[in-house]
Amino acid sequence: MARSSEETSALPFIRPFQAFFRTEAASGVLLLALAVVALLWANSPWASAYFSLWDTLVTVSIGSAAISKPLLLWVNDGLMAIFFFLVGLEIKREILVGELSSPRQAALPLLAAVGGMVVPAGLYALVAGSTDYAAGWGIPMATDIAFALGVLALLGTRAPVALKIFLTALAIVDDLGAVLVIAFFYTSKLSVAALGVAAVFLALLVAANRLGIQRTAVYVILGLGLWVAVLKSGVHATIAGVLLALTIPARGEHSLLLRMEHKLHGWVAFGIMPVFALANAGVALGGVSFTEAILHPAAFGILLGLFVGKQIGVFAFSWLSIRMGWAVLPSGTTWTQLYGVALLTGIGFTMSLFIANLSFVGLPEAAPGAPAALDLAKIGILTASLLSGVVGYVMLRRLGASNA
């Protein structure tokens, strides 16, 4: 069957997204596999080896200067800075030339993402806001793009391309919101001296951009300096990744930003994120029943926020923006399909686990012998993500096939 001229002209813009979609979908499958491995390992006879591995102290030194951290923190503060760097590149590209480049294009995913952050945080606050676990309000705000797109991939042609693009743009705005939340609300005591050094490195990066420097090595060297300075400042080190991304030149068809994004996607999707999942998804349940754990305020607040709050917030804000004429329904999609995608946004895995580490590390056990607060958060995240993925998939498969 011959393609129309309109379809043919759109191909150069659709193909890059399809390649991105395939990468993220496959990464979601790998993430799920590693999360299962982590859970089984943490509750097996070899559980001590799992926790000992991530507690291993690793030291990097240059002369008298040294950084010593457990392996888990090298993953969460170091490798995840690269993940956040890629997130920053994606945000910058989407704002410059992508789905967020014009008010009309950006309206629906932007407003949907806002609803998907505000409502879950509010529901969590209702459940746990008056407890010792109030700091976890940011955990249910995030959407895991790899898992969500992985579920859409299982639907094949039942999910229109426009629906996949909408979910991708929404998740990217969601990531931007999570970055801002981490920067402003999950920051420890600040070192003014270290912040000053970070500002110098950031100024040098901006100057390199303004001078049109396209050499990767320049940004890598200055970026490492920025990362160390931010790490020592009290601001979470991963924010350095986003700041670095915003200074990468984006001018031209073959810009450094596009080249870096292309090269990093595979490493992040099939290396960094799976390692993060393996390191962070392990939860030792011990003798505590699942029902007892999930009804704890920390776990239940996250479950309610992700599974209920996300779908309500995303769909309600989408419906309102379309009814008010601020946005339009994605081409070829139905309201049922949009609601199915709203369900999928409750898959919060990667970013939710990351914020949970910032929220609950150091909090005591809920009771003697009970899981630690961080483990309870993980139970809530994994349960909500599983429910959101399964229910969203079933709805899209059974009720959203009219446009297949």
Contacts in CASP RR format, 6 or more apart in sequence:
PFRMAT RR
TARGET T0000
AUTHOR 0000-0000-0000
METHOD contacts of the structure
MODEL  1
MARSSEETSALPFIRPFQAFFRTEAASGVLLLALAVVALLWANSPWASAY
FSLWDTLVTVSIGSAAISKPLLLWVNDGLMAIFFFLVGLEIKREILVGEL
SSPRQAALPLLAAVGGMVVPAGLYALVAGSTDYAAGWGIPMATDIAFALG
VLALLGTRAPVALKIFLTALAIVDDLGAVLVIAFFYTSKLSVAALGVAAV
FLALLVAANRLGIQRTAVYVILGLGLWVAVLKSGVHATIAGVLLALTIPA
RGEHSLLLRMEHKLHGWVAFGIMPVFALANAGVALGGVSFTEAILHPAAF
GILLGLFVGKQIGVFAFSWLSIRMGWAVLPSGTTWTQLYGVALLTGIGFT
MSLFIANLSFVGLPEAAPGAPAALDLAKIGILTASLLSGVVGYVMLRRLG
ASNA
14 161 0 8 1.000
17 161 0 8 1.000
17 164 0 8 1.000
17 165 0 8 1.000
17 168 0 8 1.000
18 161 0 8 1.000
20 168 0 8 1.000
20 265 0 8 1.000
21 149 0 8 1.000
21 152 0 8 1.000
21 153 0 8 1.000
21 164 0 8 1.000
21 168 0 8 1.000
22 153 0 8 1.000
23 265 0 8 1.000
23 266 0 8 1.000
23 269 0 8 1.000
24 145 0 8 1.000
24 146 0 8 1.000
24 149 0 8 1.000
24 150 0 8 1.000
24 168 0 8 1.000
24 269 0 8 1.000
25 146 0 8 1.000
25 149 0 8 1.000
25 150 0 8 1.000
25 152 0 8 1.000
25 153 0 8 1.000
26 150 0 8 1.000
26 269 0 8 1.000
26 270 0 8 1.000
27 146 0 8 1.000
27 266 0 8 1.000
27 269 0 8 1.000
27 270 0 8 1.000
27 273 0 8 1.000
27 274 0 8 1.000
28 146 0 8 1.000
28 147 0 8 1.000
28 149 0 8 1.000
28 150 0 8 1.000
29 150 0 8 1.000
30 269 0 8 1.000
30 270 0 8 1.000
30 273 0 8 1.000
30 274 0 8 1.000
31 144 0 8 1.000
31 146 0 8 1.000
31 147 0 8 1.000
31 273 0 8 1.000
31 274 0 8 1.000
31 277 0 8 1.000
31 349 0 8 1.000
31 350 0 8 1.000
32 147 0 8 1.000
34 274 0 8 1.000
34 275 0 8 1.000
34 277 0 8 1.000
34 278 0 8 1.000
34 281 0 8 1.000
35 277 0 8 1.000
35 278 0 8 1.000
35 281 0 8 1.000
35 349 0 8 1.000
35 382 0 8 1.000
37 278 0 8 1.000
38 50 0 8 1.000
38 277 0 8 1.000
38 278 0 8 1.000
38 279 0 8 1.000
38 280 0 8 1.000
38 281 0 8 1.000
38 282 0 8 1.000
39 281 0 8 1.000
39 282 0 8 1.000
39 283 0 8 1.000
39 382 0 8 1.000
41 47 0 8 1.000
41 49 0 8 1.000
41 50 0 8 1.000
41 282 0 8 1.000
42 50 0 8 1.000
42 51 0 8 1.000
42 282 0 8 1.000
42 283 0 8 1.000
42 284 0 8 1.000
43 283 0 8 1.000
43 284 0 8 1.000
43 285 0 8 1.000
43 286 0 8 1.000
44 50 0 8 1.000
47 284 0 8 1.000
50 282 0 8 1.000
51 284 0 8 1.000
53 71 0 8 1.000
54 70 0 8 1.000
54 71 0 8 1.000
54 72 0 8 1.000
54 75 0 8 1.000
54 279 0 8 1.000
55 70 0 8 1.000
55 71 0 8 1.000
55 72 0 8 1.000
56 70 0 8 1.000
56 71 0 8 1.000
57 68 0 8 1.000
57 69 0 8 1.000
57 70 0 8 1.000
57 71 0 8 1.000
58 68 0 8 1.000
58 69 0 8 1.000
58 70 0 8 1.000
58 71 0 8 1.000
58 74 0 8 1.000
59 66 0 8 1.000
59 67 0 8 1.000
59 68 0 8 1.000
60 66 0 8 1.000
60 67 0 8 1.000
61 67 0 8 1.000
67 228 0 8 1.000
67 231 0 8 1.000
69 77 0 8 1.000
71 279 0 8 1.000
72 279 0 8 1.000
72 280 0 8 1.000
75 275 0 8 1.000
75 276 0 8 1.000
75 279 0 8 1.000
75 280 0 8 1.000
76 276 0 8 1.000
76 279 0 8 1.000
76 280 0 8 1.000
76 354 0 8 1.000
76 357 0 8 1.000
77 231 0 8 1.000
77 236 0 8 1.000
77 237 0 8 1.000
77 238 0 8 1.000
78 227 0 8 1.000
78 237 0 8 1.000
78 238 0 8 1.000
79 272 0 8 1.000
79 275 0 8 1.000
79 276 0 8 1.000
80 238 0 8 1.000
80 272 0 8 1.000
80 276 0 8 1.000
80 354 0 8 1.000
81 227 0 8 1.000
81 237 0 8 1.000
81 238 0 8 1.000
81 240 0 8 1.000
81 241 0 8 1.000
82 241 0 8 1.000
82 264 0 8 1.000
82 267 0 8 1.000
82 268 0 8 1.000
82 272 0 8 1.000
83 238 0 8 1.000
83 268 0 8 1.000
83 272 0 8 1.000
83 273 0 8 1.000
83 276 0 8 1.000
83 350 0 8 1.000
84 179 0 8 1.000
84 238 0 8 1.000
84 239 0 8 1.000
84 241 0 8 1.000
84 242 0 8 1.000
84 245 0 8 1.000
85 241 0 8 1.000
85 242 0 8 1.000
85 244 0 8 1.000
85 245 0 8 1.000
85 264 0 8 1.000
86 245 0 8 1.000
86 261 0 8 1.000
86 264 0 8 1.000
86 265 0 8 1.000
86 268 0 8 1.000
87 172 0 8 1.000
87 175 0 8 1.000
87 176 0 8 1.000
87 179 0 8 1.000
87 242 0 8 1.000
87 245 0 8 1.000
88 175 0 8 1.000
88 179 0 8 1.000
88 241 0 8 1.000
88 242 0 8 1.000
88 245 0 8 1.000
88 246 0 8 1.000
89 245 0 8 1.000
89 248 0 8 1.000
89 257 0 8 1.000
89 260 0 8 1.000
89 261 0 8 1.000
89 264 0 8 1.000
90 172 0 8 1.000
90 175 0 8 1.000
90 261 0 8 1.000
91 100 0 8 1.000
91 172 0 8 1.000
91 175 0 8 1.000
91 176 0 8 1.000
91 242 0 8 1.000
91 245 0 8 1.000
92 245 0 8 1.000
92 246 0 8 1.000
92 248 0 8 1.000
92 250 0 8 1.000
92 257 0 8 1.000
93 250 0 8 1.000
93 257 0 8 1.000
93 258 0 8 1.000
93 261 0 8 1.000
94 100 0 8 1.000
94 101 0 8 1.000
94 169 0 8 1.000
94 172 0 8 1.000
95 101 0 8 1.000
96 250 0 8 1.000
98 105 0 8 1.000
98 169 0 8 1.000
99 105 0 8 1.000
99 106 0 8 1.000
99 109 0 8 1.000
99 165 0 8 1.000
99 166 0 8 1.000
99 168 0 8 1.000
99 169 0 8 1.000
100 106 0 8 1.000
100 109 0 8 1.000
100 110 0 8 1.000
100 169 0 8 1.000
100 172 0 8 1.000
100 173 0 8 1.000
104 327 0 8 1.000
106 169 0 8 1.000
107 321 0 8 1.000
107 326 0 8 1.000
107 327 0 8 1.000
108 166 0 8 1.000
108 318 0 8 1.000
108 321 0 8 1.000
108 322 0 8 1.000
108 327 0 8 1.000
108 328 0 8 1.000
108 330 0 8 1.000
109 166 0 8 1.000
109 169 0 8 1.000
109 170 0 8 1.000
109 172 0 8 1.000
109 173 0 8 1.000
110 173 0 8 1.000
111 317 0 8 1.000
111 318 0 8 1.000
111 320 0 8 1.000
111 321 0 8 1.000
111 326 0 8 1.000
111 327 0 8 1.000
112 166 0 8 1.000
112 170 0 8 1.000
112 313 0 8 1.000
112 314 0 8 1.000
112 315 0 8 1.000
112 317 0 8 1.000
112 318 0 8 1.000
112 321 0 8 1.000
112 342 0 8 1.000
113 170 0 8 1.000
113 171 0 8 1.000
113 173 0 8 1.000
113 174 0 8 1.000
113 177 0 8 1.000
113 314 0 8 1.000
114 173 0 8 1.000
114 317 0 8 1.000
115 313 0 8 1.000
115 314 0 8 1.000
115 316 0 8 1.000
115 317 0 8 1.000
116 141 0 8 1.000
116 174 0 8 1.000
116 309 0 8 1.000
116 310 0 8 1.000
116 313 0 8 1.000
116 314 0 8 1.000
116 317 0 8 1.000
116 345 0 8 1.000
117 141 0 8 1.000
117 174 0 8 1.000
117 177 0 8 1.000
118 313 0 8 1.000
119 305 0 8 1.000
119 309 0 8 1.000
119 310 0 8 1.000
119 312 0 8 1.000
119 313 0 8 1.000
119 316 0 8 1.000
120 138 0 8 1.000
120 140 0 8 1.000
120 141 0 8 1.000
120 305 0 8 1.000
120 306 0 8 1.000
120 309 0 8 1.000
120 310 0 8 1.000
120 313 0 8 1.000
121 137 0 8 1.000
121 138 0 8 1.000
121 140 0 8 1.000
121 141 0 8 1.000
121 305 0 8 1.000
122 137 0 8 1.000
122 305 0 8 1.000
123 140 0 8 1.000
123 301 0 8 1.000
123 304 0 8 1.000
123 305 0 8 1.000
123 308 0 8 1.000
123 309 0 8 1.000
124 136 0 8 1.000
124 137 0 8 1.000
124 138 0 8 1.000
124 139 0 8 1.000
124 140 0 8 1.000
124 301 0 8 1.000
124 302 0 8 1.000
124 304 0 8 1.000
124 305 0 8 1.000
125 134 0 8 1.000
125 137 0 8 1.000
127 297 0 8 1.000
127 300 0 8 1.000
127 301 0 8 1.000
127 304 0 8 1.000
128 134 0 8 1.000
128 136 0 8 1.000
128 137 0 8 1.000
128 297 0 8 1.000
128 298 0 8 1.000
128 300 0 8 1.000
128 301 0 8 1.000
129 137 0 8 1.000
129 297 0 8 1.000
131 297 0 8 1.000
131 298 0 8 1.000
132 363 0 8 1.000
132 373 0 8 1.000
133 297 0 8 1.000
133 298 0 8 1.000
133 359 0 8 1.000
133 360 0 8 1.000
133 363 0 8 1.000
133 373 0 8 1.000
135 359 0 8 1.000
135 360 0 8 1.000
136 298 0 8 1.000
136 302 0 8 1.000
136 355 0 8 1.000
136 356 0 8 1.000
136 359 0 8 1.000
136 360 0 8 1.000
136 377 0 8 1.000
138 178 0 8 1.000
138 181 0 8 1.000
138 185 0 8 1.000
138 355 0 8 1.000
138 359 0 8 1.000
139 302 0 8 1.000
139 352 0 8 1.000
139 355 0 8 1.000
139 356 0 8 1.000
139 359 0 8 1.000
139 377 0 8 1.000
139 381 0 8 1.000
140 301 0 8 1.000
140 302 0 8 1.000
140 304 0 8 1.000
140 305 0 8 1.000
140 306 0 8 1.000
140 309 0 8 1.000
140 310 0 8 1.000
140 346 0 8 1.000
140 348 0 8 1.000
140 352 0 8 1.000
140 384 0 8 1.000
141 174 0 8 1.000
141 177 0 8 1.000
141 178 0 8 1.000
141 181 0 8 1.000
141 355 0 8 1.000
142 174 0 8 1.000
142 175 0 8 1.000
142 178 0 8 1.000
142 348 0 8 1.000
142 350 0 8 1.000
142 351 0 8 1.000
142 352 0 8 1.000
142 354 0 8 1.000
142 355 0 8 1.000
143 170 0 8 1.000
143 171 0 8 1.000
143 174 0 8 1.000
143 175 0 8 1.000
143 310 0 8 1.000
143 344 0 8 1.000
143 345 0 8 1.000
143 346 0 8 1.000
143 347 0 8 1.000
143 348 0 8 1.000
143 351 0 8 1.000
144 171 0 8 1.000
144 347 0 8 1.000
144 348 0 8 1.000
144 349 0 8 1.000
144 350 0 8 1.000
144 351 0 8 1.000
144 352 0 8 1.000
144 385 0 8 1.000
145 167 0 8 1.000
145 168 0 8 1.000
145 171 0 8 1.000
145 172 0 8 1.000
145 175 0 8 1.000
146 269 0 8 1.000
146 273 0 8 1.000
146 350 0 8 1.000
147 347 0 8 1.000
147 348 0 8 1.000
147 349 0 8 1.000
147 350 0 8 1.000
147 385 0 8 1.000
147 389 0 8 1.000
148 167 0 8 1.000
148 171 0 8 1.000
148 344 0 8 1.000
148 345 0 8 1.000
148 346 0 8 1.000
148 347 0 8 1.000
148 389 0 8 1.000
149 164 0 8 1.000
149 167 0 8 1.000
149 168 0 8 1.000
151 344 0 8 1.000
151 347 0 8 1.000
151 389 0 8 1.000
151 392 0 8 1.000
151 393 0 8 1.000
152 159 0 8 1.000
152 163 0 8 1.000
152 164 0 8 1.000
152 167 0 8 1.000
152 341 0 8 1.000
152 344 0 8 1.000
152 396 0 8 1.000
154 393 0 8 1.000
155 393 0 8 1.000
155 396 0 8 1.000
155 397 0 8 1.000
157 404 0 8 1.000
158 396 0 8 1.000
158 397 0 8 1.000
158 400 0 8 1.000
158 401 0 8 1.000
158 403 0 8 1.000
158 404 0 8 1.000
159 337 0 8 1.000
159 396 0 8 1.000
160 330 0 8 1.000
160 331 0 8 1.000
160 332 0 8 1.000
160 333 0 8 1.000
160 337 0 8 1.000
160 403 0 8 1.000
162 330 0 8 1.000
162 331 0 8 1.000
162 332 0 8 1.000
162 333 0 8 1.000
163 330 0 8 1.000
163 332 0 8 1.000
163 333 0 8 1.000
163 337 0 8 1.000
163 338 0 8 1.000
163 341 0 8 1.000
165 330 0 8 1.000
166 330 0 8 1.000
166 333 0 8 1.000
166 338 0 8 1.000
166 341 0 8 1.000
167 341 0 8 1.000
167 344 0 8 1.000
167 345 0 8 1.000
170 314 0 8 1.000
170 341 0 8 1.000
170 345 0 8 1.000
171 345 0 8 1.000
174 345 0 8 1.000
174 351 0 8 1.000
175 351 0 8 1.000
178 351 0 8 1.000
178 355 0 8 1.000
179 239 0 8 1.000
179 242 0 8 1.000
181 355 0 8 1.000
182 236 0 8 1.000
182 238 0 8 1.000
182 239 0 8 1.000
182 354 0 8 1.000
182 355 0 8 1.000
182 358 0 8 1.000
183 235 0 8 1.000
183 236 0 8 1.000
183 239 0 8 1.000
186 236 0 8 1.000
186 355 0 8 1.000
186 358 0 8 1.000
186 359 0 8 1.000
187 234 0 8 1.000
187 235 0 8 1.000
187 236 0 8 1.000
188 234 0 8 1.000
189 234 0 8 1.000
190 233 0 8 1.000
190 234 0 8 1.000
190 235 0 8 1.000
191 232 0 8 1.000
191 233 0 8 1.000
191 234 0 8 1.000
194 229 0 8 1.000
194 230 0 8 1.000
194 232 0 8 1.000
194 233 0 8 1.000
194 234 0 8 1.000
195 229 0 8 1.000
195 233 0 8 1.000
195 235 0 8 1.000
196 229 0 8 1.000
197 229 0 8 1.000
197 232 0 8 1.000
198 226 0 8 1.000
198 229 0 8 1.000
198 230 0 8 1.000
198 233 0 8 1.000
198 235 0 8 1.000
198 240 0 8 1.000
201 222 0 8 1.000
201 223 0 8 1.000
201 225 0 8 1.000
201 226 0 8 1.000
201 229 0 8 1.000
202 226 0 8 1.000
202 243 0 8 1.000
202 247 0 8 1.000
204 222 0 8 1.000
205 219 0 8 1.000
205 222 0 8 1.000
205 223 0 8 1.000
205 226 0 8 1.000
205 243 0 8 1.000
205 244 0 8 1.000
205 247 0 8 1.000
206 247 0 8 1.000
208 218 0 8 1.000
208 219 0 8 1.000
208 222 0 8 1.000
208 247 0 8 1.000
209 247 0 8 1.000
209 248 0 8 1.000
209 249 0 8 1.000
212 249 0 8 1.000
212 251 0 8 1.000
213 249 0 8 1.000
214 249 0 8 1.000
214 256 0 8 1.000
216 256 0 8 1.000
216 259 0 8 1.000
216 260 0 8 1.000
219 244 0 8 1.000
219 247 0 8 1.000
219 248 0 8 1.000
219 256 0 8 1.000
222 244 0 8 1.000
223 240 0 8 1.000
223 241 0 8 1.000
223 244 0 8 1.000
226 240 0 8 1.000
226 241 0 8 1.000
226 243 0 8 1.000
226 244 0 8 1.000
227 237 0 8 1.000
227 240 0 8 1.000
227 241 0 8 1.000
227 244 0 8 1.000
229 240 0 8 1.000
230 236 0 8 1.000
230 237 0 8 1.000
230 239 0 8 1.000
230 240 0 8 1.000
230 243 0 8 1.000
231 237 0 8 1.000
231 240 0 8 1.000
236 358 0 8 1.000
238 354 0 8 1.000
245 257 0 8 1.000
248 256 0 8 1.000
248 257 0 8 1.000
248 260 0 8 1.000
249 255 0 8 1.000
249 256 0 8 1.000
249 257 0 8 1.000
250 256 0 8 1.000
250 257 0 8 1.000
250 258 0 8 1.000
273 350 0 8 1.000
276 350 0 8 1.000
276 353 0 8 1.000
276 354 0 8 1.000
277 349 0 8 1.000
277 350 0 8 1.000
277 353 0 8 1.000
280 353 0 8 1.000
280 354 0 8 1.000
280 357 0 8 1.000
280 378 0 8 1.000
281 353 0 8 1.000
281 378 0 8 1.000
281 382 0 8 1.000
282 378 0 8 1.000
283 371 0 8 1.000
283 375 0 8 1.000
283 378 0 8 1.000
283 379 0 8 1.000
283 382 0 8 1.000
284 371 0 8 1.000
284 375 0 8 1.000
285 293 0 8 1.000
285 371 0 8 1.000
285 375 0 8 1.000
285 379 0 8 1.000
286 371 0 8 1.000
288 369 0 8 1.000
288 370 0 8 1.000
288 371 0 8 1.000
290 379 0 8 1.000
293 299 0 8 1.000
293 371 0 8 1.000
293 376 0 8 1.000
293 379 0 8 1.000
294 300 0 8 1.000
294 303 0 8 1.000
294 379 0 8 1.000
294 380 0 8 1.000
294 383 0 8 1.000
296 366 0 8 1.000
296 376 0 8 1.000
298 360 0 8 1.000
298 366 0 8 1.000
298 373 0 8 1.000
298 376 0 8 1.000
298 377 0 8 1.000
298 380 0 8 1.000
299 376 0 8 1.000
299 377 0 8 1.000
299 379 0 8 1.000
299 380 0 8 1.000
299 383 0 8 1.000
300 380 0 8 1.000
301 380 0 8 1.000
302 352 0 8 1.000
302 356 0 8 1.000
302 377 0 8 1.000
302 380 0 8 1.000
302 381 0 8 1.000
302 384 0 8 1.000
303 380 0 8 1.000
303 383 0 8 1.000
303 384 0 8 1.000
303 387 0 8 1.000
305 384 0 8 1.000
306 346 0 8 1.000
306 347 0 8 1.000
306 348 0 8 1.000
306 352 0 8 1.000
306 380 0 8 1.000
306 381 0 8 1.000
306 384 0 8 1.000
306 385 0 8 1.000
306 388 0 8 1.000
307 346 0 8 1.000
307 384 0 8 1.000
307 387 0 8 1.000
307 388 0 8 1.000
310 342 0 8 1.000
310 343 0 8 1.000
310 345 0 8 1.000
310 346 0 8 1.000
310 388 0 8 1.000
311 339 0 8 1.000
311 340 0 8 1.000
311 342 0 8 1.000
311 343 0 8 1.000
311 345 0 8 1.000
311 346 0 8 1.000
311 388 0 8 1.000
312 342 0 8 1.000
313 342 0 8 1.000
314 341 0 8 1.000
314 342 0 8 1.000
314 345 0 8 1.000
315 338 0 8 1.000
315 339 0 8 1.000
315 342 0 8 1.000
318 327 0 8 1.000
318 338 0 8 1.000
318 342 0 8 1.000
319 335 0 8 1.000
321 327 0 8 1.000
322 328 0 8 1.000
322 329 0 8 1.000
329 335 0 8 1.000
329 338 0 8 1.000
330 338 0 8 1.000
332 403 0 8 1.000
333 403 0 8 1.000
334 400 0 8 1.000
334 402 0 8 1.000
334 403 0 8 1.000
336 395 0 8 1.000
336 399 0 8 1.000
336 400 0 8 1.000
336 402 0 8 1.000
337 396 0 8 1.000
337 400 0 8 1.000
337 403 0 8 1.000
339 395 0 8 1.000
340 392 0 8 1.000
340 395 0 8 1.000
340 396 0 8 1.000
340 400 0 8 1.000
341 396 0 8 1.000
343 388 0 8 1.000
343 389 0 8 1.000
343 391 0 8 1.000
343 392 0 8 1.000
343 395 0 8 1.000
344 388 0 8 1.000
344 389 0 8 1.000
344 392 0 8 1.000
344 393 0 8 1.000
344 396 0 8 1.000
345 388 0 8 1.000
346 384 0 8 1.000
346 385 0 8 1.000
346 388 0 8 1.000
346 389 0 8 1.000
347 385 0 8 1.000
347 388 0 8 1.000
347 389 0 8 1.000
348 381 0 8 1.000
348 384 0 8 1.000
348 385 0 8 1.000
348 388 0 8 1.000
349 381 0 8 1.000
349 382 0 8 1.000
349 385 0 8 1.000
352 381 0 8 1.000
352 385 0 8 1.000
353 378 0 8 1.000
353 381 0 8 1.000
356 374 0 8 1.000
356 377 0 8 1.000
356 378 0 8 1.000
356 381 0 8 1.000
357 374 0 8 1.000
359 377 0 8 1.000
360 372 0 8 1.000
360 373 0 8 1.000
360 374 0 8 1.000
360 376 0 8 1.000
360 377 0 8 1.000
361 374 0 8 1.000
362 372 0 8 1.000
362 373 0 8 1.000
362 374 0 8 1.000
363 372 0 8 1.000
363 373 0 8 1.000
363 374 0 8 1.000
364 372 0 8 1.000
364 373 0 8 1.000
365 371 0 8 1.000
365 372 0 8 1.000
365 373 0 8 1.000
366 372 0 8 1.000
366 373 0 8 1.000
366 376 0 8 1.000
371 379 0 8 1.000
END
